[in-house]
Amino acid sequence: MAPAKVILPKDTFELLIPEGYKLNPAAIPGTRIRFLSRAPDGRLFVTDMYDLTDNNKGRILLLDKWNDLLHRFDTVIPYLKDLHNPNQVAFHNNYIYVAETHRLTRYPYNSGNAPSGPPEEIARFPDYGLSYKYGGWHLTRSLAFYNNKLYVSVGSSCNACIEKEEVRATVLEMNPDGSDQRVFARGLRNAVGIKWLGSRLYATEMGRDLLGPDKPEDLFVEVNEGEFHGWPFYFHYRKRIYEDLQFKDSVRAPWVKRPPKAITGFKAHSAPLGFDLLWNFNDAVLRNKVLVCLHGSTSIWRQRGYEIVMLEKNGKYKTVVSGFLTGKTEQDRNGRPCDVLMNNENSIFFTDDHKGVVYYLYK
């Protein structure tokens, strides 16, 4: 690892990156910059959820006019605005799909700087959370397309509870127009990152709170049709699956069963979010490896997460980018990695939703 100096308009600090690489802020387009999506025409889009509150100030941003000399985007275009916590967009059959807390819409897409037609609402989601009021628990909805089907992750309404709504803590499957919606997989408390890698669906999953500083682990899992992934009845810790005693005597739905083992377990409160596969990457160390953004605990003193890691065999992982947190106070926080996207065989983009930066890592 080598230090890379980061100069932002209001701050200067260092991040640690792999030897031989360079790092540059490619854009500082908003305040809470989240997930990256590549359009069919090659243009790069990113979501801005504005801040940590349940708000309607979110935007979809188009990063345009890449400057090869300065390694940054010269133009940021507000593509959509006044959105309810937009976490991700996806593209399919000449539409751009926008995932908000309460709904899923799609717009006709062309290569202009705004949608070419009005929105079509194709699905509705519950938009309340703790105390069934504000949606404070798990506001994000994430998207993935495969084989002409759309998959949407919907988080739980609570830390640990028996949900009253079937769509909570699930990955849903539907047609591109929203029809034939059904539950694809259950028991995923908050799968913020979902993505098809080849013919398999993977997800990041955040374990519940209030079981101590080290339990349960956060996870990287493969998600198959009909699976139950444990929440709230089971959790993972040190490659083993444990029963959550809080729900030992609770009535269980027919689909509740012991969950499959995770591919990787991260330290509790690491908060894994976006990930990507570096397919045929030139660097032999990173080639064909999955990178995962560990967003980090809101309890900064825990010093959990706040790095981008590479998944290795046997459930292990290795740091690729760090320095987002250098101590135990807010003053020591330089960012929170959110999403990562391979750009080409020699470079990646990743986002920080704390300082609102899109970074470019290259060699």
C-alpha positions, 0 to 999 in steps of 0.5 A: 500500500502507498499513500495518495494525497487527496485535495478537495475544495475544503479538505486535504488528506491521504488514502492508502492505495495499491503500489503502482496506482494513482488516485484522483477525485474524478468528480465532486458532484453532490453531497451523498454520492451513492451507486454508479451505473453505466448506460448502454451508450457508455455514459456514467450515472451516479445517484445522490441521496442528498443527506442522511435524512428521509428526504425528497432532495435526491438526484440522478447525476450524469458524469460527462466529458471525461478529461483524459489529461486531468483524469476527471469529468469536466461536466456534471449534469443533473439528470433528475431531481426531487427524488425520494432517497434514490440509491441506484439506477439501472438500464434495460431496453431503452429505459432508465430505471430509478429506485426510490424508497417508496417506488420504482419508476422507469423513463424512456432513455436516449443519449440526451441530458434528460429523460425523453419521456414521462415516468412510468411507475411500475412498483410500490414499496413500503416507505416507513420503518422504525415505528412504521413512521419515517422509513429510518430503517433501510431506505434504499432499494437496489436493482439488478437485471438478468435474463429479462427479469428485474431484481429489487432488494427491499430492506427490513423495517427494523433491526430485528423483528417478525415482519408484517409485510412479505416484501420486507427483507427480500429480493423481489423478481419482476418483469421489466414492466413491473408485472408478475412480481414475486419474492425471489429470496427471503431473510436478507435484512439489508442487501444494499448491494445486489449484482449478477456476476455471470449467471449468479446473483450475489448480495452484500448483507448487513447483520442485526445490531445489539448482539455485541461488538463482534456478532453477527458478521456482515456478509457477502452471499450468493442468492438463489431462488427460494432461499431463506438467508436467516434474518431474523432467526439465524446469524453468521459468526466465524464461519458458523451459523447460530440461532438468534435466541431472541426469536427461538420460540417465535412462530415461523413461516413455512419458508424459515429454515437454516440458511446457506453459508455465506461466501465471506463474513466481514467484521460486525458493523463493517456495513458492506455496500456496493461491489464489482468483479474486476473481470480480465483486469490487467493487474494479476493481483486484482484480476477476476477478484471481487472488490467490496466497499465496506461503508463503515460503522456509524459508531466511529469509535468501533473502527469497523469498515471504512475500506475497500477490500478484495475477496479471497479464497476461504472467506478471507479478504484483503484491504485494497483502499483504506485511510477513510478513517484514521482514528476514533472521532468524526475529525478522523473520518475522511470518507465512507466508501459506497460503491465500486465499478470497473472502468476498464482493464487498468482503472476503477471508479469508487464513490464516497457518500460522506464527502460526495466524491467519485474517485478514479483509481488507475495505473 
